[in-house]
Amino acid sequence: MSARQTKKYDVFLSHNSLDKPIVEEIAQWLVKESYKVWFDKWELIVGEAWQEELELGLSHSACCIIFFGSNKLSPWQNEEMRVALSAKASNRSIRVIPVLLPLAKNEEKESQLPAFLQRLTWVKFENNIYEAEPLRRLKCGIDGIPPGRPSKISNKRTSEKNPFKGLEAFGEKDKEYFFGRDFFIQKLKNHIDLYKLLILTGPSGSGKSSIILAGLVPLLRESNLITAIFTPRIDPINELTVALKRSIETKQTGESLKKELKNSESGEALYFFLRHFTSEDKKMLLIVDQFEEIFTQTTEDLRIQFINLLLKARDDENVRIILTMRSDFIGNCAVYPNLNLLVNDHLVQIGPMSEDELRAAIVEPSMLENLRLEEGLVDRIISDSKGASSELPLIEYALSELWRKRQGNTLTNIAYKSIGGVEGALVNRADAEYNLLSPSEQQLLRRMISLRLIQPGDGAMDTKRKASKTELHSMGEEKSVEKMIQLWTGKNLRMMTVYEDPISKQVYVELAHETLIRNWGKIQEWMQEDRETSKIINKIRLLAIDYTNLGEDYLLHGTQLQHVIKFSDILSGRLTETEEKFIKDSIERERTLKAREFKTAQDLKNAKSRSLTLLVITLIIIFLGLTTVTILFYSKKQTLNEYERLADSERINRAKTEAEKLWPLGPKSIEPLNQWIINYSFLINRLKLHQAALDRLRLSALQYTHKEKLADFFPEITALKNAVEAETKIKSRLMYAKEKEKPPLKKQLKEEEERIAKLRSDTAGRRTWNFGDDLEKQFRHDILSKLVVALTDFSAKNGLFADIKARLNKSKKIKKSTIDDFKAQWAQVNMRLARSKKYMNLRLSPQLGLIPLGPDPKSGLEEFIDWQTNEKELPERAETGSFTIKPSTGIIFVLIPEGEFYMGAQKKTPSLTNYDRQALENEMPVRKVKLKAFFLSKYEMTQGQWLRITGKNPSFHKPGYIRQPMPSPVTLSHPVEQVSWNEAKSTLSKLGLDLPTEAQWERAARADLNLIYAGTSKISELSRFSNIGGIEAKKVWPDLKSTYKDSWLIHSPVGSFEPNNFGLYDMTGNVFEWCKDQYSDYSIPPRNGDGLRISGETARIDRGGGFAYDQLSARIASRNKVDPDYKDYFLGVRPVRLISYLK
């Protein structure tokens, strides 16, 4: 028999206690290789003599490995080595293997050892303990066999299996790859064994599902358990039925069981069903993963039924229940008292993983597939994961991408950098795949995700939801939708998953993980714009289900129906057949109810019936976009004319809606802008047609005075009537006139048109446009009036049609005007960036829409001007580095370098960073944040820039406003104000711009200096850098605590004060500035990259102080919670722009 067969342990590990962590990793690897290992941390019993235990363990081991690290041999390690060597000298069968750990020097170690040991063959780890060849030699040494030739294992793949899960949760089948949570899992097992109920909560991405499915369930299966696992989705009772059928052998059909559970008013059906299959020897485990879905995807009636079923099932002593739930939904449980009691008693919060746990999660799966991690890679991943404890899917996704880019069996540092690290891997991959799509495919993907695959949060974070393929097919052509599904669920991407319902056979699609919603900027942008539409579609979907199952009480009516009709142009072609039927039936019922109401009013019966008929046509046309064929039933000529008017009204609305999407400008917009012009140019020619119809109708309206006396008071009204009649006759004659007769007729027609225009102006306001009891005419007049106004605005010189043509012209010019004509300047930019220590080898591709202005001579940072917002010549730079900002000057951007900085403030320790004795609770704690480079406006956005973009100047203090003291009158170079967050976000997005995140704003304000205000920490110097409320302002705002003089009572022209270290003006003072983030305290960490924080709150944030506030608000760390619709004369905008990197 071999020594290994006769000994209790295969190997004894001798090490310095300072090397214990690294030795423990080798010990865990040996256990996975089926060796019985004596390791002091695992074997020593608390309270017993450890020296004797060490000797006993060594005597029961077939082999002793002595580890030499960077630390000296400990005294007891010397003793272990003496015992092992004496045993070997006494011919006892113990093998001694010296192992040199990384960072240890062989020569120094050899000099410390007896000559006998120095002659033994060593195992050397050169760089890290995951090197395949030293591990192979170590196994051979333990087994007592020659190692033979070195294997090529480090240069070839030994397994094609990816041990990392990407965005997907670990399931039970993945248990062998799940590491790092052993202690916590044992804690959960103790809880469920003791209490029969466990409610595990934590932030999205904290690993709740993986802990239960890959950690706890395999442990519990060692008992005799029947396990049913499911997520609630749209119908939790259906999902429960599927799970039960999958785990229990029963003759009862799924449909029968589902019906039985749903019809159980008392909720006892599940309890009685499970009683047939459970006993003291056979227990039932129900696991409801993602329990929060009952609050986001399920109707109230189903939710109550499902909760009752679970609560009643607990009455069975042999039933165990586990719920996993996002922690931000704990409050939702309070609405259901019995559920809330259980949550209070059985809730267990999941905490972040420690460094050791993270290391195990990275290293252990790698070792199982014989993957090697380059030196420093593990530490780098762990370091980059700090602050992202609730984003474990990001770590797994980064590891999965590393595996995809592996060199042989090695995961490399170069690949890690190329994918963008933990924070960048997912976003970069999603962006890369998205950019490969055509514009139409990009729009389709947007609709699929924002309108169908996300449940918009209402005071909470958005969540993913399961959508049937039928739902997704309503977003576009079925073939195109299927292509998107295949691409985004494919094995190389896996950002969506597909699921088939075993009972209904319906196929469903959902996002792989909610971390996509939080971290991919595209989805956040889409949800900002599509939120209302998404909410309405989700509401319609749920009500349509209720209507189908429970009847017409769930149809839309009144204001609900009108609200849906408001969004008709967007909803058209976006609903399933079931949802469209629901809307049609809602309209039909509303028509029926209105008809009953009108029928009771006998004196207006006929008129109202006619008016109602037209109203119904309008509702149907507006909401469903029905074609002419649909209304052939209304075959009278007059009705068809009304249809044309209604159709044109809808076309105008559609033209406006589509025009809103034709941003930003650029080569990609040329084709859609051209198509828009082709689609809607005919509307310009329709104005005269509808105006003539309106004029004819108005001639029959009631007058201010009696009809018979009207001509005596206002003879021009009679003249107008005669002129219109004459015009009609001339047009009729023109249609049948010979060629030689047409010129004089055309001359007469022109004269009549001019006379009509003058008479119409003279008679304006002399009619009430009241048609008495003739409601049909009143209705036609209302429709025509609105249509004529809309067409007039559409066709005007500065109207929508002219605006689209201007956009098309700019889109054709923008590339030449900013890139082709400035190739030399862009090349010089990259040459300067390559030499700059500040920019750390940043390489830019030429930025479409920006023109280089060169570096600021003081800050050294590169600056650019936005071509779209610049009206005339490029601005000239003064020797000081500043520009003269005119009303025509465009937005000037500063390229802020990538880097780390400390965000927030603290008031306890003056010697530490970001000390501010006035710091408030919502500014703490101080946190290190890492940001990528970004463009930020050098100045606050001016009134002139806003006016050129929107055609309006909403500011309270604008040209013409006078109030002392003011060194000069207000001009368009003052900052724009009276702009809400929603308006700012919408307007900037048209230019491809955005609002800065709080982290971006604070990084720019601090400008790499540890200051309290932008530019200084001294109140006495504030007047150099900031326009805030001074002594003069106290006369207007007595509560101010300012102590210095200030020339401006209101905001000053941008750039009137000194810049900060980055060359940015007015970062504190002048006007407050909106930030992009949702408001929260600093418990939610900013994500690396852009620093965005998402809390689910509707409130937003402004920063920077203003002219009407004192120095407390001007502190860099100061932040305010503000409603996104709020406007004020001290609140403005500073745009940010993302970077296109050189590939």
N, C-alpha and C positions, 0 to 999 in steps of 0.2 A: 504494500500500500504506500502511496506517496505521502509526503509530510502534510499536504493540504487535506488529505482524506482522514488523517488521524488527529488533526488539531481542531480546536474549537474555532479559531480565527485563521483566515488565510494570511492576513497581513496586519502588522502593528505599525502605527505611524508615530515616529518620534520627531518632535519639532520644537522650536523656540515659540513661546506663547505669542510673541509679536508677529510670527508668521502664520498664526492660526487661521485667519480668514482664507488665505490662498491655499493652505493645506486642506481646509475643509472642502473646498471646491474639488480638489483631486480625490478626496475621500468619497464625495458624492458620485463622482464619475466611476470610481472603483465599484461602488455598490451597484450602479446600473450595469456594470460589466459582470455582475453576479459574484463578486468577491465578498467574503465575510470580513469586515474591517473593524479593528479595535482603534477607536479614536477617542481620546480622553473626554472631550466635550460630550460625547454620546454615552460613554460607559460609566464615568465616575458618579457614584451615588452621594448625594449631599449628606454630610454628617459622618461619613466613614473615612478611615485613614487612606488618603489617596496614594501614599507611597507604596503601601502593600498592594493596592489595586493595580498600580502600574506594573509592578513586578509580576503579579499574577497574570495580567493580560499578556505580558511579554512571553511568559513561560508557556502560555496556551496558543501562541502564534507560530505559524510555519515560516513566517518571513518578517523581517524588520526593515522598514524603510526609514533612513535617517535623512531628514531634510536640512539643507544648508541654504539659508537666505542671506539677505544683506545684513542681518543682525548676527551678533556673536552667539556661539553655542551657550545655552543656559546651563546652570549647574546640574539640574536634574536630567537634561538631555545628555550630558556627559555620563551620568550614572546609567541611563537607559542603554547607551552605547556600550558601556563597560559590561553590563549584564548580557547583552546580545553577543558581544565578542567572546566573553568567557564561555557562554553556552556553545558557541561555534567551536571554540578551542577544545571543549570537552566532547567533541564529536556528536553533540546533539544536533539534530537536523533542523537548524534554523538558518535561513539565508539572510544576509545583511546586504542591503542595496543603498549606497549613498546617492542622493538626488540633489543636484544643484539647481536651485530655483532661479528665476530671472533676477537680474541686478546683483547676483552674488559673483564674486571673483574666485575662480577655481584655484589660482595660485595661493591666495590667502587662506582658503579653507584647508588645502592639503597640508599646509604647515602646522595646522592645529591638531592633526590626527596622528594616531599611532601608525608606525610604518606598515603594520599588517593591513589596516584599512586603506592606506594610500595605494596599496597594490590592487585593490578591487576595481572592477569596471564601474564607471560612473554613468548616471543618466543625467544629461544636461538639457535644461530648458533655456534656450537662448533669449527669446523675446517675450513669450507668454506661456502659460500652462496649457494652452489649447493646441499646441503644435502636435501634429499627428505622429510624427516619427518618434519623438521622445516618449509619448504615451504608449506607442506600440512596443518600444524597447522595455518600458517599465512592465507591461503585461508579460512579456517573455521572461523577464527576470523573476517575477512572482511565480510563474509557471515552471521555472527552471529549464527553459528550452533555449537553444541558440537563437538569436534574433534574425540570423540570415542577412540577406541583402536588404538595404533600406528600401522601403516601399515607395512607390510614386504617389502615395495617397494625397500628398499636399498639392499635387499638380493636376489631379483629375477629379472629376465628380464621382463620389462614391454612392450618391443617392440622387434621384431626380425628384424626391419628395420635398415640398416646401414645408418646413416645420412651423411656419408663422402663418397667422390667420388673416392678416390684413384687417379689413374693416369688420369682418364677421366675428361673432362671438364664438368662443370655444364651446364645442358640444361634447357630449359624453364620449363620442368616438375619438375626440382629440385629447383625452385625458393624459396620454403619455407625454404630450408636449406642453402640458399646463404646469407651470412652476411658480413658486414665490409666495403662495398664500397658505401654506400648510398649517401654521398656527391658527390663523383666522378661521380656516375651514373646520378645524377641530372644535373651535369655540362655537361655531354654528351648529355642529352636530350635537354638542352637549345641550344646546338650547332646544333644538327640535325634539331630542329624546326626552327632555324634561317637560316641555310645555305643549308639544304636539302642534304648535303654530309658530311660524317664523315670518316676520315681515322685514325683508332686507332692503334698505334704502341707501341711496347715494346719488351723486351727480351723474348726469348722462356721461357715459364713457369711463366710469370708474371700475367697470368689470363685474357688475352684479350678476349678469347672466352667465358669464364664464365661471365665476366662483361656484355658482349653484350647479350648473350642468356638467362642467368638467372636473369640479373639485368635490362638492358635497354629494352629488347623486351617486358617483361610483363608490363612495365611502358607505353610503346608506344601503346600496344594493347588496352589500355583504350580509345584510339581514334579509329575511324573506319578505321582500316588498313588491307590491304591484305599483308601478309608477306611471302616472299620466301627466305629461308635460305639454303645455300649450300657451299661446299668447291670445289675448281677448279679441284683437282686431275689431271688425265692424260688428260681428255677432258673437259675443263671448259664449253663449249657450251652444251655438253651432260648433265652435272650436272645442268646447268641453266635450261635446258628443263625439267628435272625431278622435280626440285624445283617449276617451274611454274605450271606444271601439278598437283602437289600435293596441291597447294594453290589456284588455279583458276579453276572454273568449265567451261570447254570448250569442244566442240564436236571434235575439232581438235586433231588428234592422236599425240602421242609423237614423232614418227618418222617424221611425216609431219612437225611439228613445228621445230624440230631439223634441218631438211633439209632446211627449210625456213631461219632459223637464220644463218646457215653456208653458204648459197648461197648469203647472203646479202653483196654485195661488198661495198656499202656505209656505212654499219653498222646500217641502219635505221630500220631494220626488228623488233628489240626488241621495239623500240619506237612506231611503228605502232601497234604492237600486244598489248602493254600495254594500249594504248589509248582507246581500246574497253572496258576496265574494270575499268578505273580510272575516278574520277570526283572530284569536290571540296569537296564533302562529303565522298568520298571513295578514299583514297590515297594508293599508292603501296610502300612497303618497300622491297628493295633488299639487302640482307646481304651476302657478300662474305667473309666467314671466312677462315683464313689462305691463304690470297691472294698471299703470296710469292710462293705458289705452281705453279703459272703460270710461274715462272722463273726457277723452278727446275724440273718440270715433264712434261711440255707442249712444243710442237714444236713451233718454231718461228712464223710460219704462223697462227696457232691456237691462239697464244698469241695476235698477232696484231688484228685478227678478234674479239676476246673477248673484248679487251680493247676498240675497236671502238664501239662495241654494248653498252657497259656500258656508254661511254661518250655521245653517241647520245641519250640514254634513259633519260639523265639528262635534255634534252630540254623540257620534259614534266613537267610542274609545280607541278604535283601531284605525282611525283616519288621521293622517298627518297632512298639514297644508303649509305650503311655502309660497309667499308672494314676493316678487321683486318689484320695486317701484322707484321712479325718480324722486329724489328728495323734495323737489319743488312742487310735488303734487300731494304732499302729506296733508296740507291744509284742505284739499278737496274732500278728504275723508270725514272732516268734521260735520259735513251736511248729513251724514248717515250715522246716527248716535251709536248704534250697536257696533258698527265697523270701527268707529272712532275709539271706542273703549278698548278694542283689541289692538289697535295701532299704538295706543298709549302704553299698553302692557308688554307688547311683543316686538316692538320696533328695534332693529339693530342697524346702526349706521356703519357704512363701510368707510374706512379711512384710506389715506394715500399709502402707496407702497414705500417701504424704506429702501435705501440704496442697496442693501443686501438682497432684498426681495426682487428689486428691478434687475439686479445683476443675475440672479438665478433665472428670471424669466427670459433673459437674453441668452445666457450662456448654456443653460441646460438643454434646451431644444437643439441648439447648434451642435452640441457634443453628440446628441443622439443620432444626428445625420452626418456626423464626422465633418462638420463644417468648421473652418478655422476663421477666427476673427483677428484681424491685424492688430498689432500692438497699439494701444491707446483708443481703439474704436469703442470698446465697451464703456470706458470712462467718459468718452465724448458723448455717447448716446445718453448716459445717465445724467451728465451735466446739462445737456440740452433739454432733458425731460423735466427738470426742476421747474415748478410753476405750472406744470401741465399734468398734475396728478389725476385730474379727471379726464384726461385725454389719452388713456391707454391705447385705444384703437390707432391713434396717430403713431405711437411707438411701434405697434405691430405692423402697421402699414409700411413704415419706413424700413423695418426689418425685412418685410416681404419684398419690397423694391430692391433692397440690397441683395437678397437671394436671387432675384431675377437678373441682377447685373453682376453676379459673382464671377470671379476669375478662378476657373477650376473649382476647388471647394473652399475658396477663400472669400470672405466678405471684406471689402477693402475700404480704406479711408477715402480714396479718390471717388469711389462710387457714392459714398455717403455725402460727400460735398456736392457731387453732381446732381443728386436728387433733391438737395435743399435741406438735408437734415431732418430731424423729427418734425419740425413745424412746417417745412416746405414740401416734403415728399408728396403728400396727398394733394395739396393745392397745385403744385407744379404739374403733377400727372393729369389732374382733372383739366387744368388749363390747356395742356398740350393736346389732349384728346378733343377738347371742345374746339380749339383753333383749327383742327383738321376738318371740321364739319363745314358744309356750305352754309351761307346765311339762312336759307330756309330751314335747314336741319337744326341750326342753332336756335331758331325761333320755336321749332317744334319741341326740342328738348326743354326749353324754358317753359313752355305751356304744360308739358307733361309733369315737370317737377313742381312748379309753383302753384298750378291749379289743381293737380290731382294727387301728387305724392307727398304733399306736406299739409298737415293740419295747422292752420295759422293760430298762434297762441293768442289768448284774450287775457292780457295781464300776466302771461307766462311765456316761457320760451316756445318757439315753434317745435312741432314734433313730426316725425315721419308717420305716414299712414299707408296702409295697403290699398292699392287700387286695382280693380279688375281690368283685364285687357279690354273689355267692352268700354269701360270709362276712358282708357287711354286712346282707344281708336277714335273717340269723339274729338281728340285734339288735332287730328290731321288724317292724311290718307293712311289706310290700314297698312299698306306695304312699307311706308316710311316709318310708321310707329314701330312695326316689328323689327325693322333694321336698327332703330335706336335701342330697343330692348335687347336685341342680340349683342350689340356692341357693348353696352354698359353693364350687361350681366356676364360677358365673356370671361374666360379664365384669366386673361391677361389684364383685366381691368377690375371687374367684380365690384362695381360701385352700386349696383342694384342686384336684387335677388328675385327669383321667380318661385312661386309656390302654387301648388294645385290643391284645391279643396276636395278631399276624397268623396264627400257626399254630393255636392253640387257639380263637381267636375269643372268648376270655374277656375281659370288660371289668374293668379294675382301677381302683381309686381310691387316691390317696395324698395326704398333706398337701403343700402347695406347697413348704414349706421347714421345716427343723428349728428355725429361729429362732422359729417359732410355739410349739414345745414349751418353749423356754427363756424366752420373754418374755410369753406370755399366762398370767396367773396362774390362770385357770380350769383350764387343762390341768395345771398343777403341782398344784393342789388335787386334781383327779380322780386323778392318778397316785399321790399320797400315799395315797389311800383304796383305789384299785383295783389297786395294784401286784401283790399276790399273785394276785388273780383273773386279771389280764392275763398274768402269768407262766405260770399253769396253762393258760390257753386257748392260749397260744403253744406250750407244750410239747405239748398234745394235738394241735394243728394239725400240728406237725412229725412227731410220731409216727404220726399218721393217714396222712400222706403216705408215710412209710416202710412202714407196714403195707400200704397199698394196693399199693406197688411191690415190696416185698421179703418180705412174708409175716408169719406170726403170731409170729415171734420178737420183733417190735416191739410186741406187745400189752402193756398194763399188767398188773401182777400184784403180789401181796403189799402191801407198805407203799405203793408207788406208787399202786395202785388205792385203798387206804384214804384216802390223802391227797386224791385227787380226790373221793371220796365226802364228805369233810369239807366241801367247797365245793359240794355238790350243789344246795343251795337257791339259790345265786347262779348256778350254771352252767345251771340248768334254763331252757330256752328261749333259750339264748345260743349254742348249738352248731349247726353245719351238719349236714346229713344224713350226710355222710361221717364227721364227728367223732362223731355220736351212734352210728353203726354201729360205729365203732372202740371206743367205750365198751361198747356192748352185747356185742360179741364178746369184749372183755376180761373182762366179768363172766361170760359163758357159759363161757369157757375156765377161769376160776377155779373156777366151779361144778364143771366136769368134773374138774379136778385134785383138788378137795376130796372129790368123790364117790369117787375112786379111793383116796384116803387112808383114808376112813371104811370103805370096803369091806374093807380088810385087817384091821380090828378086829372080829372075829367076835362077841365077847361084847356089843358095843354097836351091832351092825349096824342093827337096826330103829330104835332110839332115835335114833341119829345120823343116819340117813337122813331121819327126820322133822324133826329139828332143822335139817338142812342145807336141806331144802325151804323152811322158814320163813326161813332166812338169805338164801337166794337171793331170796325175795319182798322181804325188807327192802332188800337191795342195789338191786334194780330200782326199787322204789317210791321209796326215798330219792334215788337218783341221777337217775332219769328222770322222776319225778313221774307215774308211769303212772296211768291212771284205773281205776275198778272193772272196766270192760269188759276191760282187759288181763289181769286175773287170774281171769276166770270159769272158767278151767281148774281152779282150786282151788275147787271148788264146795261142799265140805262146810261145814256151818253154822259149825263151830268155826273153820275157816280164815277165813271171812268176818268173824267177830268179831275175829280177830287183825288182819285188814286194817283194820278200823275203828280199832283202837288205833294201828296203824302210821300210818294216815292222820292221826289226831289229833296224833301225835308230829311228823309233818312239818309240820302246820299251825302247831303251836307254834313250830317253828324258823323257818318263813316269817314268822310274826307278829313274832318278835324281829328278824329281818333287815330286814323292811320298817320296823319301828319305828325302827331305827337311822338310817334315811334321812329320817325326818320331822322334820328340823331345818333351819334355825333356826325359831323361832316367828315368827308373823306372819300377816297376811291370806292370803298365798299358801299357807299350810299348813293352813288351815281345811278346805278340800275334801278333801285327802288324809287328814287326821286323821279326819274324819267317815267317809270310806270305809273306813278301817282298822277303826273301831268296828263298822260294819255287817258287815264281812267276818268278824270274829273274836269278836263278843260271844257267839255260841252256845257257844263253848268253856267258858265259865263253868259252864253247865248240864251239861257232860259230866263234871265232876269226880265227882259222886255215882255215876254209872253205872260209871266205871272203878274207883272206890274199892270199890264193892260186889263187882265181879268180883275184885279183888285180895284182899279179905277171904275170899271163898269159896275162892280158890286157896290161901291161906295156911293154911287149916284142914287141908289135906292134907300140909303140910310136916312133916319129921321134927322130933322134940322133942329137948330136951337129955337126957331120960331115956328108958327103955323105954316104948313106947306104952301097954302094958297097965297100967303103974303111974303114968302121968302124972296121972290124975285125982286120985289120992291126995295127990300133992304140990301140984298147982295146980288146984284145983277150978274156979277162975274160967275156965280155958281151956274146960272142958266147958260152962260157962255161956255163954261167948261163942258157942260152936258152936250151942247151942240157941237163943240169941237171934237169930242170923243166920237160922237156919231159920224161926223164928217170924216174923221180919220179911218173909221171902220169901212165906210163906203169907198174911200180912195184905195185902201188895201184890197178890197174885193174887186174893184175895177182893174187894179194892177195885175191880178192873177190871170185875167182873160184878155188883157190888152195886147195889141200888136206891138212890135218892136218900136216903130216910129211914134206910137202913142205913149210909151213909157217915160221918156225924159220929163215932159211937163207934169205927169202924174207924180213922179218922184219928187219934183220940186214942190208941188202942192203938199205932199206928204211931209216933207221936211218942215215946211212952214207951219202946218198943223201941229206937228210934234213940238216945235218951239213954243207955239201959242199955248199948247196944253201944259207944258212945263211951267210957263209963267203963271197961268191961271191956277194950276195946282198949288203953286207957292202962295198965291194971293188968297186962296180959300182954305189954306191950312188952319186948322183949329176951329173952323166954322161949322164943323159937323161933330156930332157925338159918336159917330159910327155905331149908333144904337139901332137895332133892327126890331125893337118891340117884341112881339110874341113869335116872330119868325126865327125860331132857334136854329133852323137849318142854315139860314143866311149868317146868323151870328157865328155859328161854328165855322162856316167857310171863311168868313172874314178873319177870324182869329188865326186860322191855319195860314191863309194867304199873307196876312200882315207879318207874321213871324218869318215866313219863307222869304218874302221880299227883303226884309231887314237882313236876314242871314245871307242871301245872295248878294245884296249890296256890299256887305262887309267882306264877303268872299272875293268879290270882283274888284274891290277898291285898289287904288294905286299902292297902298300899304297893307292890303288885305292878305288873306292866306295864300291865294294863288300866286301873287307877286312874291310872297315870302318863300314859297317852295322853289320858284324859279331862281331866286337869289341864292338859296341854299345849294341848288344844283350847280350854279355858276361857281360858287366858292368851293364846292366839293371837287370840281374839275381843276381848280387852280391850286388847292391847298398843298398838294405834294410838290409841285414845281416851285411854289412861293416859299416853302419852308425847308425843303430837302434838296431838290435838284439845284436850285440857285445858290445854295449855301454848303455845297459839298466840302469845300476847303475849310470853312469854319467848323463844320462837324468833325472833320479829321483833326483839326487843331484842338478841339475839345478833348478828344480821346487821348491825344498826345500829352496834354496837361494832366488829365486824370491819371495816366500811367505814371507820371512823375510825382504826383501828389501823395504825401503821407496821409492826408486827411481822408482821401477817397479809397485807399486800400485796394488799388488795382481795379476799380470799377470801370467797366467798359459799356458805353451807351451805344445803342443803335440810334441813327438820326430819329428824332422824335417828331412824328407827324403833327404839324400845327404849331411847333415851337421854332423860334429863330435864336441862335446863340448871340448873346451880347458880351461874352467874355467874362472873366472873373472880377469880382469886387476887389479893388486894390487893397482894402483893409482886411476883409475877412478871408480873401483868397478863394471864396466859394464861387462856383460857376453860376451864371445867371442867364435867363432866357426870357423872351417875350412871346406871349400868346398871340398868334397872327389873327385869329378869328375876332378877338376883342379890340385889336388895334386899328384905329380908323385911318391914320395918315402915315407920316414918316416914322421911322424907328426913333425912339428916344435917345438923346445924347447924354452921356455920363459926365458928370463934373469930376474935377480932380479928387474931391472928397469921396467919390464912389457913388454918390446919390444921383438920382435922375430928377429932371423937372417934370412933374406929373401934371399933364394937361388934361382937360376933359376928354380929349381924343386918344389918350394913351391907353394901351391895352394892359392886361394883367402881366406883371413881371414876376417870374418864378425864380427862386433860389434852389439850387440842388443841395438838399441837406444830406450829409454823408451817413452811411450806415454806421451803427455803433450802439454801445450800451450806455445807459444813464440811470440815475436813481430818481424814481418818480415818487411824488408825495412829500410830506414834511413831518418833522418830529420836533417836540419842544422840551425834551428831557435832557439831552446831552449836547451842549454847545460845540464840543469838539468833534462830534460825528457829522456826517454829511446831511445836507438839507435841514439844518437846524433853523427853526423859525418859532420864536416865542409866542406868536399869535396863531400857531397852527390849530386847526379844528379837527374834530373827530373824523369827519368824512374825508380828510386829507391824509389819514394814516391807515396802515403803516407805510414806511418808506420801502420801496420795492425796486429791485434791479430789473430793467426792461431792455430787451434787445430789439432794435428796429432795423429794417432794411432802409436803403436810401429812398428818398421821396422828394418831389418838388413841392415847395410851399410858396405862396404869394409873398413877395417882399413887402407889400403894403396891404392894408385892408382894402376890400373891393370898393371901388368908387361909385358914386352916383352915375357918372358918365358911362362906366362900363355896364352897369345894370340896365341903364336906359337903352343902350345899343342892343342888348340881348333881348330884353322883354318889351321894349317900346314904352315902358312906364318908369316913373321915378316915385316910389312909394314913400320916400323920406319925409319926415315932419320938418326937419331943418334942411331946406333946399333953397336954390337960388331965389332971391326975393325976400327971404326971411331976414329980419333985422332984430338984433337984441344986443345990448352992450353988457360987458366989454367985448369987443370983437375987433382984432387988428385989421380985418378985411372982410368984405362981404362973402356970403356963402357961395361957393361955385360947385360945379359938377366934379371937382377934384376932392370934395369932402367924402367921407365914407357913406355908403348907402346904409340906411337903417329902416326900421319899421318892416322888417322881413322876417317871417316865421321860419322855423326849421324846415317845415314841409315845402315852403316856397323855395328856400335856398337849395334844398336837396334836388328838387325837380328842375330848377333852372340850371344849376351847375351840371347836372347829368347830361343835359343837352349838348354841352361843350366837351363832354368826356372828362369832366372835373368832378370833384367831390368835396365834402367837408372833411377837415382833418380829424383823426381820432384824438382823444384826450392825450394819449401817449405821444403822438406826433406833435401835437400842439406844445406840450410841456417840454419835450426834447428841444424843439426849436426855440422856445422861450428861454430855457436855461442856457442853451448854446455852449455846452461843455464847461460851464462855470457854476460854482456852488454859491448862487446868489438868491436873495429873497425876491427882488423885483427884476424885470428884464433890463439888464445893464448896470445894476447897482444893488447894494444891500442897505444903503444909507438913505433915510427919509429926506435928509437935506439935499441930496442929489437927484431926487425923483423928478423935479421940474425940468431937468435936462432930458430925461428919457420918456416921460409920460405926461399926457394931458388928462389929469384927474381933477376932481373937485377941489379947487383952491379956496383962498380966503374970500374972494369975490363971490364964489358959488354959494358960500354960507348964507348970503342974503336971500338966495332963492331956496336953498335946501338947508335949513338951520341945523339939522342933525349931523351934518358933516363934522369930522374931527380934524380937518386939514389945517396945517400950520404954515403954508407957504403961498406965495403969490403965483397967480396963473393968468396968462393973458386971455385965455379963452373961456367964456362962460358955457359954450356948447362945444361940439366936436370941431377939430381943426382940420385943414387939408391934410391928406395922408402924407407922411414923411416930414412933418413940421418939426419933429423932435429928433434926438440922436438915436441911431440904431443900436441894436445889441451886438454881441460878438459874432453872430452869423450874418450881420448886415440887414436884419429884419427890423422894420419900423413899427412902432405902436403895439408891440406884443403885450404891453400892459398900458392901459389907459385908452383914451379916445372913445372907442365903443367896445362893448363886450363882443365876443366872437363865438358863434355856434360851433359845437363839436359833434361828431357823427354818432358817438356811442349812445346806447340806452343808459339811463342813470342807474347807478348802484354804488354801494360803498366799495372799498377796496378788497373785500373778501373774494371777489371775482377777479382773478389775475388777468392782465392784458396778455393777449396771445403774442408770441414772438412774430416778427415780420412787420405787421402794421399796428400792433398794440390794441386792436379792437376788443372791447368787452361787451358781451351780450347778456342782459339780465332778464329780459322778458318784460321790463317796465315800458310804459309808453312815454314817460318823461325823458327829456334829453338834458344836455349840459351846455352851459356857456362858461367861458373863461376870459380872464384878462382885465377886468375892471373897465370903468368908463368915466367920462367927463363929469357925470353927476354923482360920482361915488368917491369915497376917500381911499386912503392907502391900504386899508384892510382888504378891499376887493381887488386891489392892484397887485397883491402878492401872486407870484407864479403858481403857488400850490392851491390858491383859492378856486373853488368850483361851486356852481349853483345848479340846482334842480329846476328845470323849466319845462312847461308844457310845450309840445312841438308846434302848436298853433299860436303861441304867444308872440306878440309884436310889441316893440317899444322904440322910442326915439334914441335910446342908448345901446341898441342891440344890432350888430352887423355881421359881416361875413368875411372870412379869409379862405380862399380856395386852396385845395391841394390837388395834385395830379400824380398818378402812378407812373412808373418808369418802364420803358421797353428796353430790355437788356440786349446787348450784342450777342448773338448766338455763336 
